[in-house]
Amino acid sequence: MPDAVISYLSLGSNLGDKAHQLQSALFLLHEKAGSIQRISHVYKTAAWGFDSDDFLNICIALETKLTPEALLEVILQIEEQLGRKRAAGEGYTARSIDIDMLYYDFEIMKTDTLTLPHPELHLRRFVLKPLADIAPQFYHPILIKDTRNLLQECRDKSVPEKTAHRFFKNREEQFSGLNFIAIEGNIGAGKTTLARKISEDFNAKLVLERFADNPFLPKFYEDQSRYAFPLEMSFLADRYQQFSDDTSQFDLFRQFMVSDYDIYKSLIFAKITLQEEEFALYRKVFNFMYREVKKPKIYVYLYQHTERLLENIKKRGRDYEQKIPPDYLEKINRGYFDFIKSYPEQNNLVIDVSTMDFVEHEADYQSILDQIQKFAAQLSF
């Protein structure tokens, strides 16, 4: 295996969700090929050599220990994974993803499958413009001209337009830019499990709701009308204190925060359990507290249908939860959706996990991460 070298790659997409395809390609290159060192600005360019939708184009500097041939093989695998189906002599066509190796250090080579440097890079302004962002002084080993000179001399008349898109080298970097994610859901939806997995995998400070020590909770499930108000007030006081403390203390060794609750859940549950007069008093106290707490950059709601929730509740075996009626869970679901609809300015993402098992099946977990990634990318514009 060779020492690590820098390879410059060009990426483009003009089919489907172009930004999502490019970001997914970057994550896969980081995972399978090496470490992404730099990413250019993102440019919109008219299709080159054929009539089609505009492309989004970027260039990256990739530090890799793969040989050129091995890197090409990984690139082809990633393209196929993202829906690109190459055909012999396909020529210029629309594509979900296109990844070209421009340089592999200063290597000069020509085989049946790979030519380095890329034989047409100096002819394409949509390649040279983003390449100049990250490697303006890199010299073409055959033409003996750097990227800036190649761009000045390029006869391509297309005009790449810089966009406001922002991409990330890896998921850790993307999550760290979000600062704070709240994972919410009904009782038994899996919010704590998912928050733990994200915290462990992406170096996040974990903020978990403390509920097992609440002395009113078992009593509430036995006699809701009697213990609803003291339960909700004690939950609110504890959540406010904990949430304020945990979200205001920055951890130098963590990239961001992820919690398994948002304090607004207090109002959702209280509206279901309290009488009208009790709820009116409760809301006054809540509104005062809610103004003071930190709001998540993304609010993820894990939806599960009632039958699956009851199965999960039974499986985890907490005695005081076993008598929860189905209609109570349905009211909670409706309460969360009413909240989400009432706050359109909040970055709300609903993920249906009714048919998923993100603990046992890695593909389900990756699907959830992909949905968060895609949603987060929209916030970067």
C-alpha positions, -999 to +999 in steps of 0.1 A: +000+000+000+015+034-010+020+063+014-010+087+016-012+110-014-036+138-025-059+129-053-082+156-068-117+145-078-145+162-097-181+154-087-213+164-105-250+156-104-280+166-125-307+140-117-330+138-087-319+156-055-286+168-067-273+182-034-282+151-015-265+129-041-233+149-039-233+150-001-239+112+000-210+107-024-187+127-001-197+107+030-190+075+011-157+087-002-147+096+033-158+062+045-143+040+018-115+059+001-097+082+025-099+116+042-114+146+024-091+175+030-108+203+011-141+209-007-147+236-032-176+260-035-206+244-052-213+256-088-244+253-110-234+247-146-253+241-178-250+205-191-218+202-211-220+185-245-257+176-244-291+191-235-303+183-200-309+199-166-282+220-150-254+202-130-242+209-095-204+205-095-177+205-069-140+194-066-124+179-036-089+171-024-088+135-011-060+121+010-058+084+002-036+054+006-054+035-022-036+030-055-051+048-085-067+016-098-081+008-063-094+043-060-111+041-093-128+008-083-141+025-051-154+054-072-173+031-095-188+012-066-200+045-050-215+056-083-234+023-086-245+026-050-260+060-056-279+049-087-254+055-116-255+028-142-227+031-166-230+016-201-202+011-226-199+041-249-227+060-230-212+094-239-227+125-223-259+117-205-278+129-174-266+112-143-274+110-106-237+111-097-205+115-117-171+112-101-139+117-121-103+114-109-085+145-121-051+140-106-034+114-084-005+134-070+017+141-101+011+106-115+011+102-153-004+070-165-026+055-193-043+021-191-074+007-207-095+019-177-077+050-164-058+080-177-040+104-154-042+134-154-077+134-167-073+140-204-101+166-207-099+185-174-082+216-190-111+218-215-139+221-189-146+253-170-170+235-147-140+214-135-113+241-135-135+267-116-141+246-085-106+231-088-091+266-086-109+271-052-089+243-036-058+239-058-050+271-076-013+265-078-013+228-085+007+222-117-006+199-145+024+174-148+021+173-186+009+208-196+032+224-169+006+250-160-012+256-128-050+256-124-053+294-125-035+295-159-055+266-173-087+284-162-076+316-179-068+298-211-098+276-212-120+281-243-151+267-228-177+295-229-199+281-201-202+302-169-203+282-137-225+300-111-215+298-075-244+286-053-251+289-015-249+251-010-226+239+017-213+203+019-195+185+047-165+162+046-182+136+068-213+131+090-194+141+122-187+175+107-223+179+095-237+170+129-213+193+147-226+221+126-261+215+139-251+222+175-282+207+190-306+179+179-337+168+199-350+133+193-387+131+203-414+105+201-442+087+219-437+064+248-418+034+235-408+050+201-371+045+206-360+081+211-335+073+239-320+044+220-315+066+189-301+095+209-276+071+225-265+057+192-260+091+176-241+103+207-217+073+206-212+073+169-207+110+164-191+122+196-221+142+210-230+153+245-260+132+255-289+148+273-313+123+286-346+129+304-346+118+340-380+102+345-376+069+364-370+087+397-403+107+396-424+095+426-457+105+410-453+085+378-463+050+391-492+066+410-503+085+379-508+053+360-529+040+388-551+071+393-546+097+365-572+122+377-557+125+412-520+127+403-520+144+369-513+179+381-485+171+406-470+148+381-469+174+353-457+202+375-429+180+389-419+169+354-419+205+342-397+217+371-373+188+367-371+192+329-366+229+330-338+226+356-321+197+339-326+210+304-313+245+313-282+231+330-273+205+304-278+226+273-260+256+287-229+238+296-206+234+267-184+202+265-150+209+250-147+172+241-180+169+223-189+181+189-226+189+195-256+179+217-283+153+212-312+149+236-340+123+239-366+150+247-375+186+242-391+206+270-422+213+249-433+177+256-444+189+290-471+210+274-482+182+251-486+157+279-502+183+302-529+191+277-539+155+276-538+148+313-550+180+330-584+195+334-591+228+316-585+250+347-554+231+357-540+233+321-546+271+319-525+276+351-499+251+339-495+269+306-488+302+322-459+287+341-447+268+311-447+298+287-424+317+311-400+288+312-401+279+275-389+314+265-357+308+284-346+273+272-324+264+243-342+254+211-329+225+189-315+232+154-334+201+143-364+185+160-367+149+150-400+131+158-400+093+156-435+081+146-446+046+155-482+034+152-500+024+184-497-014+181-459-012+177-456+012+207-475-012+229-452-041+217-422-020+226-436-010+260-443-046+268-409-057+257-390-032+279-410-044+309-415-013+331-442-024+355-459+010+358-462+013+320-480-020+313-515-006+319-511+024+295-543+023+273-540+025+235-561+057+233-537+075+256-508+068+232-530+079+203-537+112+221-500+117+226-493+112+189-520+137+180-506+161+205-471+159+190-484+164+155-505+194+166-473+209+181-453+203+150-480+220+129-482+249+153-445+257+150-437+257+113-407+279+119-390+252+139-370+227+118-393+197+123-385+163+108-410+134+111-395+099+105-418+069+104-400+041+121-430+018+124-415-008+102-379-002+113-356-018+138-326+005+139-310-015+168-308-049+150-306-037+114-278-013+104-296-005+072-325+010+092-302+031+113-284+043+082-318+052+066-326+074+096-292+091+094-297+096+057-330+113+063-315+136+090-286+143+066-309+152+037-330+175+059-299+191+075-286+199+040-316+220+033-308+241+063-273+250+050-286+271+020 
